[in-house]
Amino acid sequence: MKKLLLILIFIFVTDSYFSLYAFELKGTFYQGNLIVGKTDYKAKVYVDKKEVKVSDQGFFVFGVSKDRKKDLVIEVIKNGISEKQIKKIYKKKYNIQKIDGLPKKQVTPPKEVYERIKSDNKLIGEARLIDSNLSFFHKQFKVPINNSIITGVYGSQRVLNGIPKSPHYGLDFAANEGTKIKAMLDGIVTLSEKNLYYTGGTVIFDHGHGVSTLYMHMKDVDVETGQYIKQGDVIGTVGKTGRATGAHLDIRLNWFGVKLDPASVLDIY
């Protein structure tokens, strides 16, 4: 009887220990960063009291918004036992970017294209809200263009022809028109468009659990909606379509509607 009691105590303590200490986080807690976590696949995970999905391998993910200032609370619960971590969010310094000499329609679009812009934004928004069970998001992203100079960064305030605009939420790679673009990570194409008003040739990939990447201003778009693409596959070429001042690739990273810094998942600095 005593032996059985000891075994039961050991099982309980071991399981409790696992619940309390098997909670790992990958990523730095700066504004705009993507954070990937790992726990037991049977656990429930809450970020700021909102439940996030856990994959069958125990991975979960969430994003820190660009202007977040308050601490972030992550809680993992398994078998009624809770582990909670409170993370301080560190500020990023954002640059001011001035671009002059643009055609007026690129700074303030004419009224006749408002409906087109609204329709384009709806397509992009719907693709970003997909909550699939794919779990590619926990793997290492790779740069889409090799040996390219970064000319625009996340969070920079753009002043176009002297008019302050919304922050830039992407990462710009300067490259010659026609340069091949490679997929940064495995994913499913959820949007493939050749001529959106602002973003021109545009592709969005779903990487699972609300994580998506967007490629814009492309000259050639060589993938189709619903297609599975592997990391490193060529998806098209660099262009200057949409509202672009020259040939370059602008990439974006999202966790659902939260606009994140692509540099937080790329080894570029």
C-alpha positions in Angstrom: 0.0 0.0 0.0 2.8 2.4 0.9 4.6 1.5 -2.4 1.5 2.3 -4.4 1.1 5.6 -2.5 4.7 6.6 -3.3 4.2 5.8 -7.0 1.0 7.9 -7.1 2.8 10.8 -5.4 5.7 10.5 -7.9 3.4 10.6 -10.9 1.6 13.6 -9.5 4.8 15.5 -8.7 6.4 14.7 -12.0 3.3 15.8 -14.0 3.1 19.0 -11.9 6.8 19.7 -12.5 6.3 19.3 -16.2 3.3 21.6 -16.3 5.3 24.3 -14.4 8.6 24.1 -16.2 8.0 22.9 -19.7 7.1 26.4 -21.0 9.6 27.8 -23.5 9.6 31.0 -25.5 11.7 31.9 -28.6 12.1 35.6 -29.6 12.8 38.9 -28.0 10.1 41.0 -26.4 10.5 44.1 -28.4 7.6 46.0 -30.0 6.7 44.5 -33.4 8.3 41.1 -32.8 6.9 37.6 -33.4 7.2 35.2 -30.4 7.1 31.4 -30.8 6.4 29.1 -27.8 6.7 25.4 -27.0 4.8 23.5 -24.3 2.9 20.2 -23.9 0.4 19.8 -26.7 -2.4 19.1 -24.2 -1.8 22.4 -22.5 -3.9 25.5 -22.9 -2.1 28.8 -23.6 -3.4 32.3 -22.9 -1.8 35.6 -24.0 -3.3 38.6 -22.2 -6.2 36.2 -21.1 -7.0 35.3 -24.7 -6.5 31.7 -25.7 -4.1 30.9 -28.5 -4.0 27.6 -30.4 -1.4 24.9 -29.6 -0.3 22.6 -32.4 -0.1 18.8 -32.0 3.7 19.3 -31.5 3.1 21.8 -28.7 4.0 25.0 -30.6 2.1 28.2 -30.2 2.7 31.8 -31.5 1.7 35.4 -31.0 2.8 38.9 -31.9 3.7 42.0 -30.0 2.1 45.1 -31.6 4.2 48.0 -32.9 3.3 50.5 -30.2 2.6 48.2 -27.2 4.0 49.7 -23.9 2.5 47.6 -21.1 3.8 44.2 -20.0 2.6 41.0 -21.7 1.2 38.1 -19.7 1.5 34.5 -20.9 -0.2 31.7 -19.0 0.0 28.0 -19.6 -2.4 25.6 -17.9 -2.3 21.8 -17.8 -4.3 19.6 -15.6 -5.5 22.6 -13.6 -1.9 23.7 -12.9 -0.9 27.2 -14.1 2.4 28.7 -15.1 2.4 32.4 -15.7 5.1 34.7 -17.0 5.0 38.5 -17.2 7.2 39.9 -19.9 8.4 43.5 -20.1 8.0 44.9 -23.6 11.0 46.9 -24.9 10.6 49.9 -27.2 12.0 50.2 -30.7 13.3 53.4 -32.1 11.5 54.2 -35.4 13.0 56.3 -38.2 11.5 59.1 -40.2 11.7 58.5 -44.0 11.2 61.4 -46.4 10.4 60.7 -50.0 9.8 63.7 -52.4 9.0 64.0 -56.0 6.2 61.5 -56.2 3.4 61.8 -58.6 0.4 63.3 -56.8 -1.8 60.3 -57.3 0.7 58.1 -55.4 0.5 60.4 -52.4 -3.3 61.0 -52.5 -5.1 58.6 -54.8 -7.9 60.0 -56.9 -11.5 59.4 -55.7 -12.4 57.1 -58.6 -10.0 54.4 -57.3 -11.3 54.4 -53.7 -13.6 51.4 -54.3 -10.8 49.5 -55.9 -8.5 50.2 -52.9 -11.3 49.2 -50.5 -11.7 45.9 -52.4 -8.0 45.3 -52.5 -7.8 45.9 -48.7 -10.6 43.4 -48.1 -8.8 40.7 -50.0 -5.6 41.3 -48.0 -7.5 41.5 -44.7 -9.3 38.2 -45.3 -6.1 36.4 -46.2 -4.5 37.6 -43.0 -7.3 36.4 -40.8 -7.0 32.7 -41.8 -6.5 30.5 -38.7 -5.3 27.2 -40.1 -3.6 24.3 -38.3 -0.4 24.6 -40.3 2.6 24.8 -38.1 5.4 26.0 -40.4 5.6 29.3 -38.3 8.0 27.8 -35.7 10.8 27.1 -38.3 13.5 29.6 -39.3 12.6 32.1 -42.0 15.1 32.9 -44.8 15.6 36.1 -46.7 13.7 36.3 -50.0 16.6 37.9 -52.0 20.2 37.1 -51.4 22.9 39.9 -51.2 20.3 42.7 -51.3 20.5 46.1 -49.6 17.7 46.9 -47.1 16.3 50.4 -48.0 13.2 50.6 -45.8 12.5 49.3 -42.3 9.5 48.5 -40.2 8.0 51.3 -38.2 9.5 54.2 -40.1 7.3 57.2 -40.5 7.0 58.1 -44.2 6.7 61.7 -45.2 5.6 61.7 -48.9 6.0 65.1 -50.7 6.0 66.7 -47.3 2.7 64.9 -46.2 3.1 62.6 -43.1 1.7 59.1 -43.8 1.1 55.9 -41.9 4.2 54.1 -40.7 5.9 51.6 -43.0 5.1 48.1 -41.8 7.4 46.2 -44.0 11.0 45.6 -44.9 12.3 46.8 -48.3 14.9 45.0 -50.4 16.5 46.9 -53.2 17.0 44.8 -56.3 17.0 45.0 -60.1 13.7 44.4 -61.8 13.4 40.8 -62.7 15.4 39.5 -59.8 14.0 36.2 -58.5 12.1 36.1 -55.2 12.2 33.0 -53.0 9.7 31.9 -50.4 10.9 32.7 -46.9 9.2 29.7 -45.4 6.9 26.8 -46.3 3.3 27.9 -46.7 0.1 27.8 -48.6 -0.7 30.7 -51.0 -3.8 32.5 -49.8 -3.7 35.4 -52.2 -2.1 35.8 -55.6 -2.8 39.1 -57.5 -0.9 40.8 -60.3 -2.3 44.3 -60.1 -3.5 45.7 -56.8 -3.6 49.4 -56.6 -1.1 50.1 -53.8 0.9 46.8 -53.7 0.9 45.8 -57.4 1.9 42.1 -57.9 1.0 40.7 -54.5 1.4 37.2 -52.8 0.3 36.2 -49.3 1.3 32.9 -47.6 -0.3 31.3 -44.6 2.2 29.6 -42.3 -0.3 28.6 -39.7 -2.0 29.9 -36.5 -2.5 33.3 -38.0 1.0 33.9 -39.1 1.2 35.2 -42.7 3.8 36.8 -45.0 3.1 39.2 -47.8 5.3 40.1 -50.9 4.5 43.2 -52.9 5.4 45.3 -56.0 6.2 42.1 -57.9 6.7 42.1 -61.7 6.0 38.4 -62.2 3.7 36.4 -59.9 4.4 32.7 -60.5 2.2 31.0 -57.8 -1.5 30.4 -57.5 -3.9 30.6 -54.6 -4.1 27.2 -52.8 -0.6 26.1 -53.9 1.8 24.7 -51.4 5.2 26.3 -51.7 8.4 25.1 -50.0 11.0 27.5 -48.5 13.4 28.6 -51.2 11.1 28.0 -54.1 11.0 30.9 -56.6 7.6 32.6 -56.4 8.1 35.5 -58.9 10.3 38.4 -59.6 11.1 41.9 -58.3 9.1 44.7 -59.9 7.9 48.3 -59.4 4.2 47.7 -59.7 1.6 49.4 -57.6 2.7 52.5 -55.6 6.5 52.0 -55.9 9.2 54.6 -56.6 11.5 52.0 -58.1 12.2 48.3 -58.4 12.3 46.7 -55.0 10.6 44.0 -52.9 8.5 45.0 -49.8 7.7 42.1 -47.5 5.3 42.1 -44.5 4.7 39.8 -41.5 1.4 39.5 -39.7 -0.1 37.6 -36.8 -3.7 38.0 -37.8 -4.3 41.7 -37.8 -1.2 42.6 -35.9 1.4 44.1 -38.2 4.9 42.8 -37.2 8.5 43.4 -38.0 9.8 41.0 -40.7 13.3 41.5 -39.3 12.2 39.7 -36.1 12.2 36.4 -38.0 15.0 36.9 -40.4 18.8 36.6 -39.6 19.8 39.9 -41.3 21.5 42.0 -38.6 
